[in-house]
């Protein structure tokens, strides 16, 4: 078989088949500058068609909707992740509409940018066909199509890591100040994408230390300029973390730490095994192309280019350091977190080979990649769409847009006010915020299970809705308990059916809890609902109106906004009101006490573009006030809650102490708990020092102001004495 392929390759070099001529001409244009852009444009176009067709009956993944939700406000960080993914989504949606195809195109544009950055690195070492071979081998992987379509904190690193690696490579080779600054800024950008990028930074340091030219690099200005540039770029983000209590770290510690030693070792082994299996496909393809030349691998490795050796060491660092972290700290380490770094090994594998690959094999690889993409569009995508119409995706993506539109319609059967906030199931809440024509705020404090920690006095006077799947009894029970705190609420159940080009598909039941604005006098049961397109209505019911007899009709609007409070935030009940509340448990409220009205705000152009639909909730305990009873940790968490999308207070530095993660009982006190306590202590100390400095500054200002006032009084007195004309002088 090998002899037959070798004979065919030799014959093709002399007299290629006619169908190969277009491919040969295309590869001749690599160094002319148009072949690689054409490859990337075709990659985006073909796989964009695949996503559009395959998900005709489905909506965007909840991770993508969460990314858009982050981007509704520009912050230096958010409650779960660093800010880069939200920034990208916000920038993209200023140019493109809020539709499924828009975000699918954004995901593939990010993948194309990643491949372009990989080509920037490859052309440093090879020219011609090998540049295209690197990209074609990466296109065989599902990373740049399916992993990229879920645009989240992992997918945003697909482009950032190659860009940062390219800048570091140029900085190491040239040691120029401009490339040192670029390397530091790109590393900071990677950290703003996801904190997992710390392993890329460690990989840079590891490679620079182990490289034979380490002395030349570390004795130059380049590494120190890179460090200074990176830290300078991260200063606003670090400041946000200090004053907010570092909620992204809290989220990571709560979700991904606390493993015992044995499970963490297994996790590390599976991490290495998973990445090796992903790399097996391009490695096997390259082995078939190289054939007997693979025997030169040891010689090629020891004679490897200095830059390729640097990339190899960086790649080793991005694998070794996550494994060490997983074993030592007991953290999760799924292989999907390391996919964005596999391009390093493909570049080293192809560019490190000293031998030439015949055009015969390069054309065959191009035909294989293009053929897979065409078959995916023509065959796999329609089959997937038909199958998922009857067998919905497990995330419930088939019903996001249908449920959002139906819920909005039912809300307006109950109230004429715009839909302001949404909670309930997390995925459905993200979907309602995106697909509803009114784009309500995703309110995390109303999302299960976070709603269980909602303080009793907190309410939302502009109203809110919560949506749950009908089989999710825990979600329904939790939202009912939250809704029962309001003076009135309504419950509605309905069933939706997905369709694909008129073909009926699967059905799904939903339960909605609707709390109307406080200026509504009552909630009347809705009239029978007419059938609407794409919705098969099976059941419709509204619970009897609940009027709480133990809740006073408080919540009068605040006229002042000195603290920048949200319209959602309600003031805590005063002691006198608490006594009245307990006294009304046994007696109905007097009829002459009408509820206070809050006039609805008219929608503006800013509220119709999908951003800033309503102000973000801010808790009463603000970080800049002088409220009695607010600890430094509470003030830090208050600022975190005032940014992002409805981050709940006391998310990280709770006064009750950090909670132990699962598995901590077997380990005593895990490292995550100690790290959490240290971070809380740092935040509290920083807040105390800041308040002490502020008090000193205020005292200085008061002293200076009093001194200035005394001087002004003396000056005015002297000026008056000098300008007064005596009676004798008038004569």
SVG drawing of the C-alpha trace seen along z (x, -y; Angstrom):
<svg xmlns="http://www.w3.org/2000/svg" viewBox="-62 -119 85 121">
<polyline fill="none" stroke="black" stroke-width="0.4" points="0.0,0.0 2.8,-2.4 4.6,-1.6 1.4,-2.2 0.9,-5.6 4.5,-6.5 4.3,-5.6 1.1,-7.7 2.8,-10.6 5.8,-10.4 3.6,-10.2 1.4,-13.2 4.5,-15.3 5.3,-14.8 1.9,-14.6 -0.9,-15.5 -4.5,-14.6 -6.7,-17.3 -8.9,-17.6 -5.9,-18.4 -5.0,-21.5 -7.3,-24.0 -5.8,-22.8 -2.3,-23.1 -2.9,-26.6 -4.5,-27.5 -1.4,-26.2 0.8,-28.2 -0.9,-31.3 0.1,-30.7 3.2,-32.9 1.4,-35.4 -0.9,-36.2 -4.3,-35.2 -4.6,-31.4 -4.7,-31.5 -7.4,-34.2 -9.4,-32.3 -9.1,-29.2 -10.3,-31.0 -13.1,-32.7 -14.3,-29.4 -14.0,-27.8 -16.3,-30.5 -18.8,-30.3 -19.2,-26.5 -19.4,-26.0 -21.7,-29.0 -24.2,-27.3 -23.8,-24.1 -24.7,-25.9 -27.7,-27.7 -29.1,-24.5 -28.3,-22.2 -30.0,-24.5 -33.0,-25.7 -35.2,-24.3 -32.9,-25.2 -31.7,-28.4 -28.4,-29.6 -26.6,-27.7 -27.1,-29.1 -23.4,-29.9 -23.7,-32.2 -26.7,-33.9 -24.9,-34.3 -22.0,-35.9 -24.5,-38.4 -26.0,-39.0 -22.6,-39.9 -22.0,-42.3 -25.1,-44.3 -23.0,-46.4 -19.3,-47.2 -17.5,-46.3 -13.9,-45.4 -15.2,-42.0 -18.4,-40.1 -19.7,-37.8 -18.5,-34.5 -15.8,-35.3 -13.4,-38.0 -14.8,-40.6 -13.3,-39.8 -16.1,-37.6 -18.7,-40.2 -16.8,-43.0 -16.5,-41.0 -20.3,-40.2 -21.1,-43.9 -18.9,-45.1 -20.3,-42.6 -23.9,-43.4 -23.3,-47.1 -22.8,-46.1 -25.0,-43.0 -28.6,-42.3 -29.6,-40.1 -30.3,-36.9 -29.0,-33.3 -27.1,-33.7 -25.3,-36.8 -23.8,-34.9 -23.0,-31.9 -21.1,-34.1 -19.3,-35.7 -18.2,-32.3 -16.8,-31.3 -15.1,-34.7 -13.4,-34.2 -12.2,-30.7 -11.0,-32.2 -9.0,-34.9 -7.5,-32.1 -6.3,-30.2 -5.0,-33.4 -2.9,-34.0 -1.6,-30.4 -0.5,-31.1 1.4,-34.2 3.4,-31.9 3.9,-29.2 5.2,-31.6 8.1,-32.4 9.5,-28.9 8.1,-27.5 6.7,-28.7 4.5,-27.3 2.5,-24.1 3.4,-23.5 1.7,-26.7 -1.5,-25.4 -0.9,-21.9 -0.8,-23.3 -4.2,-25.0 -5.8,-22.0 -4.7,-19.6 -6.3,-22.0 -9.5,-22.1 -9.8,-18.4 -10.3,-18.9 -13.8,-19.8 -12.3,-22.7 -12.7,-25.4 -16.3,-24.5 -18.2,-22.9 -16.2,-24.0 -16.1,-27.5 -19.9,-27.8 -20.4,-27.9 -18.8,-31.3 -17.9,-31.5 -14.8,-32.1 -13.2,-29.0 -13.9,-29.8 -12.7,-33.4 -9.2,-32.0 -9.0,-30.3 -7.8,-33.6 -6.2,-35.2 -3.7,-32.4 -2.1,-32.3 -1.9,-36.1 -0.2,-36.2 2.1,-33.4 3.1,-35.2 3.9,-38.4 5.9,-36.5 7.9,-34.7 8.7,-38.0 9.7,-39.5 12.0,-36.6 13.6,-36.6 14.1,-40.4 14.0,-41.6 12.6,-44.9 10.6,-47.1 7.6,-47.3 7.3,-43.5 7.8,-43.3 4.9,-45.7 2.8,-43.7 3.6,-40.4 2.7,-41.9 -0.6,-43.4 -1.5,-40.2 -0.9,-38.2 -3.1,-40.5 -5.8,-40.2 -5.6,-36.4 -6.0,-36.8 -9.1,-39.0 -10.5,-36.1 -10.2,-33.4 -8.0,-32.9 -6.9,-29.6 -4.6,-31.7 -2.3,-31.9 -1.0,-28.5 -0.1,-30.2 1.8,-32.9 3.6,-30.2 4.4,-28.4 6.0,-31.6 8.1,-31.9 9.0,-28.2 10.1,-28.3 12.1,-31.4 13.9,-29.8 14.6,-26.5 15.6,-27.8 19.3,-27.9 19.1,-31.6 17.6,-32.4 20.6,-34.5 20.3,-36.8 16.6,-37.2 16.5,-37.7 19.4,-40.2 17.6,-42.4 14.8,-44.8 12.2,-42.7 10.9,-40.4 10.6,-43.3 8.9,-45.5 6.5,-42.7 5.7,-42.2 5.2,-45.9 3.0,-46.3 0.9,-43.3 0.4,-44.4 -0.4,-47.9 -3.1,-46.6 -4.6,-44.5 -4.6,-47.3 -8.3,-48.2 -9.3,-44.6 -7.2,-44.0 -8.8,-47.1 -12.2,-45.7 -11.3,-42.4 -10.0,-44.1 -13.1,-46.3 -15.6,-43.7 -14.3,-40.7 -13.2,-38.8 -16.5,-37.1 -15.0,-35.3 -12.5,-33.6 -15.4,-32.7 -17.3,-31.2 -14.2,-29.2 -13.5,-28.0 -17.1,-27.0 -17.5,-25.1 -14.2,-23.6 -12.3,-22.8 -12.4,-20.4 -11.4,-17.1 -9.6,-14.5 -6.1,-13.4 -7.1,-10.2 -9.9,-11.8 -7.6,-14.7 -4.9,-12.4 -7.6,-10.7 -8.7,-14.1 -5.2,-15.0 -4.7,-11.7 -8.0,-12.1 -6.9,-15.7 -3.7,-14.4 -5.5,-11.5 -8.3,-13.7 -5.9,-16.1 -3.8,-13.2 -6.9,-11.7 -7.8,-15.1 -4.3,-15.4 -4.4,-11.8 -6.3,-12.7 -3.9,-15.3 -0.9,-13.2 -2.2,-10.1 -2.9,-12.2 0.6,-13.7 2.1,-10.2 0.3,-9.0 1.7,-12.0 5.3,-11.6 5.5,-7.8 9.1,-6.6 10.4,-10.1 9.1,-9.7 12.4,-8.0 14.0,-11.4 12.0,-12.7 14.8,-12.3 17.3,-14.1 14.9,-16.8 14.0,-17.3 17.6,-17.8 18.2,-20.1 15.0,-22.0 14.8,-25.7 15.3,-28.0 11.8,-29.5 10.2,-26.1 11.9,-24.9 10.5,-27.8 7.0,-27.0 7.5,-23.3 8.5,-24.4 5.4,-26.7 3.2,-23.8 4.7,-21.5 4.1,-24.2 0.4,-24.5 0.0,-20.8 2.2,-20.3 1.1,-23.2 -2.6,-22.4 -1.8,-18.8 0.2,-19.9 -2.5,-22.4 -5.2,-19.7 -3.2,-17.3 -1.9,-19.7 -5.1,-21.9 -7.7,-19.3 -9.3,-21.2 -11.4,-20.2 -9.4,-20.1 -11.5,-18.9 -9.7,-18.5 -12.0,-21.1 -10.1,-23.8 -6.8,-23.1 -8.1,-22.8 -7.0,-26.3 -3.3,-25.4 -3.1,-22.3 -2.1,-24.4 1.4,-24.6 2.1,-20.9 0.7,-20.9 3.0,-23.8 6.0,-22.0 5.1,-18.7 4.8,-20.1 7.3,-23.0 9.9,-20.9 10.2,-18.4 13.2,-18.9 11.8,-17.1 9.4,-18.2 5.9,-16.9 4.9,-16.0 2.0,-18.0 0.2,-14.8 -0.4,-14.4 -1.1,-18.1 -3.8,-18.1 -5.3,-14.9 -5.4,-16.6 -7.2,-19.6 -9.7,-17.4 -10.3,-15.5 -11.0,-18.7 -13.2,-20.2 -15.1,-17.0 -15.8,-16.6 -17.2,-20.2 -19.4,-19.7 -20.8,-16.4 -21.5,-18.1 -23.5,-20.8 -25.4,-18.7 -26.1,-15.6 -25.3,-15.9 -26.9,-19.4 -30.4,-18.5 -30.4,-15.1 -29.4,-16.8 -32.2,-19.4 -34.8,-16.8 -33.7,-14.6 -33.5,-17.4 -37.0,-18.6 -38.4,-15.3 -35.6,-14.8 -34.9,-18.2 -31.4,-19.2 -31.0,-18.4 -30.4,-22.1 -34.0,-22.9 -32.6,-25.1 -35.5,-24.2 -37.9,-26.2 -36.0,-29.3 -37.4,-31.7 -40.9,-30.2 -41.1,-30.3 -39.8,-33.9 -42.4,-35.2 -45.2,-33.3 -44.2,-34.5 -44.0,-38.1 -47.5,-37.7 -48.9,-36.3 -47.2,-39.0 -49.0,-41.7 -52.3,-39.9 -51.7,-40.7 -50.0,-44.1 -49.4,-46.9 -45.9,-47.6 -42.8,-46.4 -41.4,-43.1 -38.5,-44.2 -36.8,-41.2 -36.7,-37.4 -35.6,-34.5 -36.4,-30.9 -34.4,-28.3 -31.1,-29.7 -31.2,-28.7 -34.8,-29.8 -34.0,-33.1 -31.1,-33.7 -33.3,-32.8 -36.1,-35.1 -33.7,-38.0 -32.4,-37.5 -35.4,-36.4 -38.1,-38.5 -38.9,-41.6 -38.5,-43.7 -35.2,-42.1 -35.8,-42.0 -32.9,-42.0 -31.6,-38.6 -31.9,-38.8 -29.5,-36.3 -31.2,-36.7 -34.4,-35.3 -32.7,-32.3 -32.9,-28.9 -31.0,-28.1 -29.8,-31.6 -33.4,-32.7 -33.3,-30.7 -30.8,-33.2 -32.9,-36.3 -33.4,-38.4 -37.0,-38.6 -37.3,-42.4 -36.0,-42.5 -38.6,-42.9 -38.8,-44.4 -41.5,-47.0 -41.4,-47.0 -42.4,-43.4 -40.7,-40.2 -41.4,-36.8 -39.9,-33.3 -40.0,-30.5 -39.5,-26.8 -39.9,-23.5 -43.1,-21.8 -41.2,-18.7 -38.7,-20.8 -40.6,-20.8 -37.7,-22.3 -37.6,-25.4 -41.4,-25.8 -41.5,-25.5 -38.6,-27.9 -40.1,-30.6 -43.5,-30.2 -41.9,-30.9 -40.2,-34.0 -43.4,-35.2 -45.5,-34.7 -43.6,-37.6 -45.1,-40.0 -48.6,-41.5 -49.9,-39.7 -48.7,-37.1 -50.1,-34.8 -49.2,-31.4 -49.6,-30.2 -48.9,-26.8 -48.6,-26.2 -47.3,-23.7 -45.2,-24.6 -44.4,-22.5 -41.4,-23.0 -41.7,-23.0 -39.3,-22.7 -40.5,-24.1 -44.1,-23.3 -43.3,-19.9 -44.5,-19.5 -42.0,-18.3 -41.5,-17.7 -43.6,-19.4 -42.5,-20.8 -44.5,-22.1 -43.7,-25.3 -44.8,-27.0 -44.5,-30.7 -44.8,-32.9 -45.6,-36.5 -45.4,-39.3 -46.9,-42.5 -45.7,-46.0 -46.9,-47.5 -49.1,-50.1 -51.4,-47.4 -54.7,-47.3 -55.3,-43.6 -54.5,-40.7 -57.4,-39.5 -57.5,-36.0 -56.6,-36.2 -59.2,-35.6 -59.0,-32.4 -55.8,-32.6 -56.2,-32.3 -53.8,-29.9 -50.6,-31.5 -48.1,-30.3 -45.6,-27.6 -47.3,-27.2 -49.5,-24.3 -51.4,-25.3 -52.6,-22.5 -53.2,-24.0 -53.7,-27.5 -54.5,-28.4 -53.9,-31.2 -53.9,-30.8 -56.3,-32.8 -54.9,-36.2 -53.0,-36.1 -53.1,-39.3 -50.8,-39.2 -52.4,-40.4 -49.1,-40.4 -47.2,-42.7 -47.6,-46.5 -47.9,-48.4 -44.5,-50.0 -42.0,-50.6 -42.6,-54.2 -40.3,-55.6 -37.2,-57.3 -36.8,-60.8 -33.1,-61.1 -30.5,-59.0 -27.4,-60.0 -26.3,-56.4 -27.0,-55.5 -29.6,-53.0 -31.5,-50.8 -35.2,-51.1 -35.4,-47.4 -33.8,-47.9 -36.2,-48.3 -35.2,-49.9 -35.0,-47.6 -38.0,-47.6 -37.6,-49.9 -38.1,-48.6 -41.5,-50.3 -42.6,-48.7 -41.5,-45.3 -43.8,-45.8 -46.6,-46.8 -46.0,-43.8 -46.2,-41.3 -49.3,-43.1 -51.1,-42.6 -50.8,-38.8 -54.1,-38.5 -56.0,-41.5 -56.4,-42.7 -55.0,-46.1 -57.3,-49.1 -59.2,-49.8 -58.0,-53.4 -54.4,-52.4 -54.0,-52.2 -50.8,-51.0 -48.2,-53.5 -48.0,-53.9 -44.8,-54.0 -45.3,-55.4 -43.9,-53.2 -41.1,-54.6 -41.6,-54.9 -39.3,-52.7 -36.6,-54.7 -34.4,-53.9 -31.7,-52.8 -34.1,-50.2 -35.0,-48.8 -31.6,-47.8 -31.2,-45.0 -28.9,-46.7 -29.6,-48.6 -33.3,-47.6 -33.6,-48.5 -31.0,-49.6 -29.1,-46.8 -30.2,-46.0 -28.1,-47.5 -28.4,-46.3 -29.1,-48.8 -25.7,-48.2 -23.6,-50.3 -19.8,-50.4 -19.5,-54.2 -22.0,-55.1 -21.7,-55.4 -24.5,-52.9 -24.5,-51.5 -24.0,-47.7 -22.3,-47.3 -19.1,-45.4 -16.2,-45.9 -17.0,-42.5 -20.6,-43.6 -19.5,-46.9 -17.1,-45.1 -19.9,-42.7 -22.3,-45.6 -20.1,-47.1 -19.8,-43.7 -23.6,-43.5 -23.9,-47.0 -21.9,-45.8 -22.5,-43.0 -26.0,-41.6 -27.7,-41.3 -24.8,-39.8 -26.2,-38.9 -24.6,-40.4 -22.4,-38.4 -21.5,-36.2 -17.9,-35.6 -16.9,-37.3 -20.0,-36.3 -19.8,-37.2 -20.8,-33.7 -17.4,-32.5 -16.4,-30.7 -18.3,-27.5 -16.4,-24.3 -16.4,-22.8 -17.6,-19.2 -15.0,-16.7 -13.5,-19.0 -14.7,-16.8 -12.2,-14.2 -9.4,-16.6 -9.7,-18.6 -9.6,-22.2 -8.9,-22.4 -6.6,-24.9 -9.7,-26.6 -11.1,-27.5 -7.8,-29.0 -7.4,-30.9 -11.0,-32.1 -10.4,-33.3 -7.2,-35.1 -8.9,-36.8 -11.7,-38.0 -9.1,-39.2 -7.2,-41.1 -10.5,-42.7 -11.5,-43.7 -8.0,-45.1 -7.9,-47.0 -11.4,-48.4 -10.3,-49.4 -7.2,-51.1 -9.1,-52.9 -11.7,-54.1 -8.9,-55.2 -7.1,-57.1 -10.4,-58.6 -11.1,-59.8 -7.6,-61.3 -8.1,-63.0 -11.5,-64.4 -9.9,-65.6 -7.2,-67.3 -9.8,-68.9 -11.8,-70.2 -8.7,-71.7 -7.7,-73.3 -11.2,-74.6 -11.4,-76.1 -7.9,-77.6 -8.9,-79.1 -12.2,-80.4 -10.3,-82.2 -7.9,-83.7 -10.8,-84.9 -12.5,-86.5 -9.3,-88.3 -8.7,-89.4 -12.3,-90.7 -12.0,-92.6 -8.7,-94.2 -10.1,-95.0 -13.1,-96.6 -11.0,-98.7 -8.7,-99.8 -11.6,-100.8 -13.6,-102.7 -13.4,-106.5 -13.4,-108.6 -15.8,-111.5 -13.0,-114.0 -11.5,-112.8 -14.9,-113.2 -14.8,-116.9"/>
</svg>
